[in-house]
């Protein structure tokens, strides 16, 4: 027969093991909850509205190598002041990242007239207007950015006007951070100042996919943040819908210019 003291020690040891296991499980659960809150959050920006994805928003890795989307060019409705808006896809650029490679369309109302164009940009350079393309409201746009050579940092930027059968592509050498992918409506900087947002009504992003760590998936399959544009008084300039059922699209709504 085992000594009574041995049985008491075994019982105490069992209780200690159970307590340690429960503590470990609770810490893991807290870590998972914190990770979910960190990776799927709502943010505000003074110039952006849309969605951002990465491998992990709390600790993003340089794994983003491609992004795709389509959208219909919106109207730039008449306003009493000069107003500006852009719709674009990009890789990098999410604060505090200083690199950004992007392409999209511009929809402005300046000096009593509407202006539309397609463009691409690699920071810190200025945006380059694509003169070969003529863009109009209602045109269906398809765009992609792809890393084609990891060793040489070569990227391919492609944008197409499906409606008018126009397209443009260019290969560039650019050392991107590759940590985030974005689908954004922006009020761009004009003369290094935040512009007034053009009244674009609504703009729908569709077919939104990114390739991260060699896996191509829609926005909702990755850690993501919804970004809402606000002014200095925290009033929404442009709001963002939830992702659609298949997680590949969303709508940005114009609210006000300033």
Secondary structure as UniProt FT lines:
FT   HELIX           4..39
FT   STRAND          40..45
FT   STRAND          48..54
FT   STRAND          64..72
FT   STRAND          83..84
FT   STRAND          86..92
FT   TURN            95..96
FT   STRAND          100..110
FT   TURN            111..112
FT   STRAND          113..122
FT   TURN            123..124
FT   STRAND          128..129
FT   TURN            131..132
FT   TURN            137..138
FT   STRAND          140..149
FT   TURN            150..153
FT   STRAND          154..161
FT   TURN            162..165
FT   STRAND          166..173
FT   STRAND          181..186
FT   STRAND          189..190
FT   TURN            191..192
FT   STRAND          193..194
FT   STRAND          202..212
FT   TURN            213..214
FT   STRAND          215..218
FT   HELIX           219..221
FT   STRAND          223..230
FT   TURN            232..233
FT   STRAND          236..240
FT   TURN            245..246
FT   STRAND          250..254
//
